[in-house]
Amino acid sequence: MKAGALLNGKKTGRSDRIWELDFLRGVCVLLMIFDHTMFDIGFLFADAWKAVGKESLTAIVNLAASYYKNSALRHTTQNIVVWIFALLCGISCSFSRNNLKRGVQAAIISAIITVVTYFMNETVKFGILHMFAFAILFWWLIDTLCCHKKMITAGVCLFLGIMIIVVNDALMDVYVDNKTAFASDSSLYFIGEFMIGKPSGFTSSDYYPIFPTVGYMLLGATAAVILYPKKKSLLPWLGKYDWHAPFSFWGKIAIWVYALHQVAVVVILALISFLFITPGDFVVI
């Protein structure tokens, strides 16, 4: 199986792909890379770059660590990107011939990420790939219990998706001001975003919980049955001439970007620092 097939759920042959899904996924991937690059500049390299004493470097660090991090644009875009990722994951489940295999592969890669980040003191306990692994396997279980009947599976996904989102919103309202409530059990950190910031001491360098994220994924799985019954592009005429290729490329290899981009970004920034900013010092080593 080629790289893009794991999360995309389609064979990678040109005629098999739905261009708008790869395009949207690619745009989201590039936005994710940009966001994490700004995070690394604003926190991993901030002190060393500020110590150089150049106003331009200080301005870049402040932009990344303060203005960008706290901007309404970032928070809004981040939520939209996560929703799109989840919806696309759900749509792709309807296209795949073997979601069990996809889910297990994603789970294995997620476990490797957790182990590697643990030794880097930046542990990812339940990040976006962990969530996707759970979501894919959850969809596979639903589809199996529904005897692979598309309409029944879609109906169950619609019901569960709405319930997950509604329950999460309700729990956030209940527990947001109660510092000793449900979130005191840190072993349940993966369940919902209402757990964040409570006295459980939970931390994760990347965090995308089951509630509500998987809810959006299940809604995507429902939408796939309605929008792509024949598994063909809705806008074939708009996808002509491959204008979208620079973005679609990243969408096709999304699984590997999820797994490797943070390491690649840190290595590139460390090399830039070593060569041009802090000569002889990689900063993070």
LOMAR-718234 format. One record per residue (C-alpha): residue number from 1; residue in three letters; y, z, x. Coordinates in steps of 0.25 Angstrom, whole numbers, m for minus. Each point is the difference from the previous one (the first is absolute). Example, Ala and Ser with C-alpha at 12.3 -4.5 7.8 and 13.67 -1.06 7.14 Angstrom:
2
    i   aa      Y      Z      X
    1  ALA    m18     31     49
    2  SER     14     m2      6
***
This chain:
285
    i   aa      Y      Z      X
    1  MET      0      0      0
    2  LYS     14     m4      5
    3  ALA     11     10      2
    4  GLY      8     m3    m13
    5  ALA    m13      0     m9
    6  LEU     m1     16      1
    7  LEU     12      3     m8
    8  ASN      3    m13     m6
    9  GLY    m14     m2     m7
   10  LYS      0    m15      3
   11  LYS     m7     m9     10
   12  THR     11     m5     10
   13  GLY     m2    m15     m3
   14  ARG     13     m7     m3
   15  SER     m5     m4    m14
   16  ASP     m4     14     m4
   17  ARG     13      7      2
   18  ILE     10      3    m10
   19  TRP     13     m2      8
   20  GLU      9      9     m8
   21  LEU     m9     12      2
   22  ASP      0     m2     15
   23  PHE     15     m2      1
   24  LEU      3     13     m8
   25  ARG    m10      7      9
   26  GLY      6     m6     12
   27  VAL     14      4     m4
   28  CYS     m4     14     m2
   29  VAL     m8      1     13
   30  LEU     13     m5      8
   31  LEU      8     11     m8
   32  MET    m10     10      4
   33  ILE      0     m4     15
   34  PHE     16      1      0
   35  ASP      0     13     m7
   36  HIS    m10      6     10
   37  THR      8     m6     11
   38  MET     12      7     m4
   39  PHE     m8     13     m1
   40  ASP     m5     m1     14
   41  ILE     14     m3      5
   42  GLY      6     11     m7
   43  PHE    m10     11      4
   44  LEU     m9     m4     11
   45  PHE     10     m6      9
   46  ALA     13      6     m5
   47  ASP      2     11     10
   48  ALA     m4     m8     12
   49  TRP      9    m12     m5
   50  LYS     12      9     m3
   51  ALA     m1      7     14
   52  VAL      3    m13      6
   53  GLY     14      2     m4
   54  LYS      3    m14     m6
   55  GLU      8     m1    m13
   56  SER     m8    m12     m4
   57  LEU    m13      7      1
   58  THR      5     13     m7
   59  ALA      5     m9    m11
   60  ILE    m14     m7     m2
   61  VAL     m7     14      0
   62  ASN     10      6    m10
   63  LEU     m2    m13     m9
   64  ALA    m15      2      1
   65  ALA     m1     15     m1
   66  SER     11      3    m10
   67  TYR      7    m11     m7
   68  TYR    m12     m9     m3
   69  LYS    m10     12     m2
   70  ASN      9      6    m11
   71  SER      5    m12     m6
   72  ALA     m3     m3    m15
   73  LEU     m3    m14      4
   74  ARG    m12      5      8
   75  HIS     m6      9    m10
   76  THR      1    m10    m11
   77  THR     m6    m11      8
   78  GLN    m11      9      5
   79  ASN     m4      3    m14
   80  ILE      0    m14     m4
   81  VAL     m8     m4     12
   82  VAL    m11     10     m3
   83  TRP      0     m4    m15
   84  ILE     m2    m15      4
   85  PHE    m11      4     11
   86  ALA     m7      8    m11
   87  LEU      1    m11    m10
   88  LEU     m5    m11      9
   89  CYS    m11      9      5
   90  GLY     m5      1    m15
   91  ILE      2    m15     m2
   92  SER     m8     m3     12
   93  CYS    m12      8     m5
   94  SER     m2     m9    m11
   95  PHE     m2    m12     10
   96  SER     m9      7     10
   97  ARG    m15     m3      0
   98  ASN     m3     14      6
   99  ASN     10     11     m2
  100  LEU    m10     10      5
  101  LYS     m1     m6     13
  102  ARG     16     m1      1
  103  GLY      1     14     m4
  104  VAL    m10      5     10
  105  GLN      7     m8     11
  106  ALA     14      5     m4
  107  ALA     m6     14      0
  108  ILE     m6     m1     14
  109  ILE     13     m6      6
  110  SER      8     12     m7
  111  ALA     m9     10      6
  112  ILE      2     m6     14
  113  ILE     15      0     m3
  114  THR     m1     15     m3
  115  VAL     m8      3     12
  116  VAL      9     m8     10
  117  THR     13      6     m6
  118  TYR     m6     14      0
  119  PHE      0     m1     16
  120  MET     14     m5      0
  121  ASN      5     12     m8
  122  GLU      5     m9    m11
  123  THR    m12      1    m10
  124  VAL     m1     m9    m11
  125  LYS     m8      8    m10
  126  PHE      1     m9    m13
  127  GLY      8    m12      3
  128  ILE      2    m14     m6
  129  LEU    m14     m5      5
  130  HIS     m7     12     m5
  131  MET      6     m1    m13
  132  PHE     m4    m15     m1
  133  ALA    m14      3      4
  134  PHE     m1     11    m11
  135  ALA      6    m10    m10
  136  ILE     m9    m11      3
  137  LEU    m13      8      0
  138  PHE      6      7    m13
  139  TRP      1    m14     m6
  140  TRP    m14     m4      4
  141  LEU     m5     12     m7
  142  ILE      7     m3    m13
  143  ASP     m4    m15      1
  144  THR    m15      5      2
  145  LEU      0     10    m11
  146  CYS      6    m11     m9
  147  CYS    m11    m10      4
  148  HIS      9     m9      6
  149  LYS      6     m4    m13
  150  LYS     15     m4      3
  151  MET      6      3    m13
  152  ILE     m6     14     m1
  153  THR      3      3     15
  154  ALA     15     m5     m3
  155  GLY      1      9    m12
  156  VAL     m6     12      8
  157  CYS     10     m2     11
  158  LEU     12     m2     m9
  159  PHE     m4     14     m7
  160  LEU     m2      7     14
  161  GLY     12     m6      7
  162  ILE      9      5    m11
  163  MET     m6     13     m1
  164  ILE      1      2     15
  165  ILE     15     m3      1
  166  VAL      3      8    m13
  167  VAL     m8     12      5
  168  ASN      7     m1     14
  169  ASP     14      0     m7
  170  ALA     m4     12     m8
  171  LEU     m5      8     11
  172  MET     12     m3      9
  173  ASP      9      6    m12
  174  VAL     m9     12     m1
  175  TYR     m2      4     15
  176  VAL     13     m6      7
  177  ASP      7     14     m1
  178  ASN    m12      9      0
  179  LYS     m3      3     15
  180  THR    m13      8     m3
  181  ALA     m7    m10     m9
  182  PHE    m10    m11      1
  183  ALA      5     m5     14
  184  SER     m4     13      7
  185  ASP    m14     m6      2
  186  SER      2     m9     12
  187  SER    m14     m5     m1
  188  LEU      5     m8    m12
  189  TYR     11     m7      7
  190  PHE     m6    m14     m3
  191  ILE      1      1    m15
  192  GLY     15     m2     m3
  193  GLU     14     m1      5
  194  PHE      4     13     m7
  195  MET     m7      7     11
  196  ILE     11     m4     10
  197  GLY      9     11      6
  198  LYS     m8     12     m6
  199  PRO     m4     12      9
  200  SER    m14     m6      2
  201  GLY      5     m4     14
  202  PHE     m5    m14     m3
  203  THR      5    m11     10
  204  SER     m4    m14      2
  205  SER      7    m11      8
  206  ASP     m3    m10    m11
  207  TYR     m3      4    m15
  208  TYR     m4     m7    m12
  209  PRO     m7      8    m10
  210  ILE    m10     m3    m11
  211  PHE     11      4    m11
  212  PRO      7     m8     m3
  213  THR     m3    m12     10
  214  VAL    m14     m3     m5
  215  GLY      6     m1    m14
  216  TYR      8    m12      4
  217  MET    m12     m6      7
  218  LEU     m8      1    m13
  219  LEU     12     m6     m8
  220  GLY     m1    m12     10
  221  ALA    m15     m1     m2
  222  THR      3     m1    m15
  223  ALA     11    m10      2
  224  ALA     m9     m9      9
  225  VAL     m9     m3    m13
  226  ILE     12     m4     m8
  227  LEU      8     m8     11
  228  TYR    m11     m6      8
  229  PRO    m12     m2     m9
  230  LYS     m3    m13      8
  231  LYS      4      6     13
  232  LYS     10    m11      3
  233  SER     15      1      4
  234  LEU     10      2    m12
  235  LEU     10     m8      8
  236  PRO     m7    m11      8
  237  TRP     12     m9      0
  238  LEU      8     10      6
  239  GLY     m9      2     11
  240  LYS      0    m14      5
  241  TYR      3     m3     15
  242  ASP     m4     13      5
  243  TRP     14      6      1
  244  HIS     m6     13     m3
  245  ALA     m9      0     12
  246  PRO      8      9      9
  247  PHE     m1     11    m10
  248  SER    m14     m4     m5
  249  PHE     m6      1     14
  250  TRP      3     15      0
  251  GLY     m6      2    m14
  252  LYS    m13     m7      4
  253  ILE     m2     10     12
  254  ALA      6     12     m8
  255  ILE    m12      9      3
  256  TRP      1     m1     15
  257  VAL     15      2     m1
  258  TYR     m2     13     m8
  259  ALA    m10      5     11
  260  LEU      8     m4     13
  261  HIS     14     m3     m3
  262  GLN      5     14      4
  263  VAL     m7      0     13
  264  ALA      6    m14      3
  265  VAL     14      4     m4
  266  VAL     m1     13      9
  267  VAL     m5     m8     12
  268  ILE     11    m11     m2
  269  LEU     11     10     m1
  270  ALA     m6      8     12
  271  LEU      0    m13      9
  272  ILE     14     m3     m4
  273  SER      4     14      3
  274  PHE     m7     m1     14
  275  LEU      6    m13      4
  276  PHE     14      1     m6
  277  ILE      4     14     m5
  278  THR     m7     11      8
  279  PRO     m5     m8     12
  280  GLY    m13      6      5
  281  ASP     m2      8    m12
  282  PHE     m8     m4    m13
  283  VAL      5     12     m7
  284  VAL    m12      3     m9
  285  ILE    m10      1     12
***
